[in-house]
Amino acid sequence: MLENIEFYNGPDGSINVKPFNRPVFEYTIECKKITDEMIIVIRDLYPIAFSALAELYSQSERNKGYFEYKIVHRFIRCNFGEYDALTYDIGNPGRFNIEDIRCPLRGECKHEGVICKPRLQTKLTEREQEVAELLCSGLTRHEIAEELSISFYTVLRHIANIKTRLHFKHTNQIIAFFCKSL
C-alpha cells in the first residue's frame, strides 16, 4: 500500500516523487507499483474523475499499461502537483490529500471539479459494508480475509477505502460507527 509520498510537478511537465526517507525519483511508465495502486483508488473512490480521464485517453485504451499510466499521471499533475512539506499527497494508510493546484486554466477548464479537485464517492460498496460489519463483529483483518475468501491486502484496501469515504482516521471509528448503526 502506498503511503507517505509527496508528488510535485517539474517545470518540464515531469512528475517527481518523494517517498518518506527515500530519494526523489521521476514518475515514469516504469513505476508500475504506483500506477497499479493509484488506478484502483481513482477508479473506486473518484469514479467521475476516472470516467473523464478514461474518455480523455481512450485512444490509448488498447495499451493497458500506457492507458493507466496516462490516467494516473494526469490525476497526479492536477491534484498533487505542489511541493508541500506539511502533508503528504498520499498519507498513511493510502489516504489521498487532494491539493488546490495553481493552473492557468482555472475557471476555464471543462475538467475543473471533475479531474482536478474531484469529488469523493462516499457511498460504501457492498464488499466494504461487509468488511465494516465483520470488523464490528470482532473479527481480525486476517479472519475477515478468510471469511470473505479475499486476500489480507484486499481487506486492508477496503478498510482504507472506508476510512477515506467516511473521513475516519482510525479503524476503531469504523467499528464504533457500524456497531451503533447495526
Summary of the structure (lengths in Angstrom):
residues: 182
radius of gyration: 17.3
end to end distance: 29.7
largest distance: 52.6
contacts: 514
relative contact order: 0.13
helix: 48%
strand: 9%
